[in-house]
Amino acid sequence: MRHASNQQRLSRPTGHRQALLNNLLKSLVTHGQIRTTHARAKQAQRLADRLVTYGKDGSIHARRQAFRLLQNRSAVKLLFSDIAPRFLDVPGGYTRVVRLNYRRGDGAQEALLAFSRLPAAVAPKTQAAKQAPTAEPPQGKPKEGSKPEPSTEKPKGFLEGLQKLWTRKKKV
């Protein structure tokens, strides 16, 4: 019996599994969230939390360890400059796994792996944008060939848009 086997093999040989997890981590750092199977997300979550810990350390050795997993200089730079500073005051739990529906083809449980905090730099900007007065559009005719300005009304949800297709208008 093999003791202390604390990771799933994901039905792949070692090299393939490591490449898969490294690619998942690279996508997570680049996009902020990824959609994958639940088993892969749980394994990638362990490594992603370790990457953020490297980013919080900030040393050259930590950068080299992060590059060993990510194999992408821009992803390492993004990790150390944008992602890790969000979690300086948090001792752990940098990512979350949210279960989604079952995949149609093979019935595998899908999950969303995402960083647990919103960017700290985004929150103050959105508050300032809400308080800042908006400039009124210039009055008059639009120039020929120019695109009409998009409406400022709230975008409708998916089902609200379909509801109009399913209901008939009453003629008066």
Order of alpha helices (4+ residues) and beta strands (2+ residues): alpha-beta-alpha-alpha-alpha-beta-beta-alpha-alpha
